Amino acid sequence: MGVMRPELVMKSIVPVVMAGVLGIYGLVIAVIISTGIPDTGYCMFGGYAHLASGLSCGLAGLAAGMAIGIVGDAG
């Protein structure tokens, strides 16, 4: 694509960068959640709260990734 139409190179890099940003955001959230887990006295409410926050971050990243892929494919 870059040889035939060089003007599309920057347009094609944007979805890749955005997907990388989503991946890094997920890792940051995972580190924040894992540092909040105590060694002892981890209650059920805290476990479900961490599960819900991880699921919401992951599913939001999945939806954003799908949207980025669709927009990137459309050009």
Residue pairs with C-beta under 8 A, 6 or more apart in sequence:
1 8
1 9
1 12
2 8
2 9
2 12
8 75
11 75
12 72
14 72
15 68
15 69
15 71
15 72
16 72
18 64
18 68
19 65
19 68
19 69
22 61
22 64
22 65
22 68
23 61
25 57
25 61
26 57
26 58
26 61
29 53
29 54
29 57
30 54
33 50
33 53
33 54
36 46
36 50
37 46
37 50
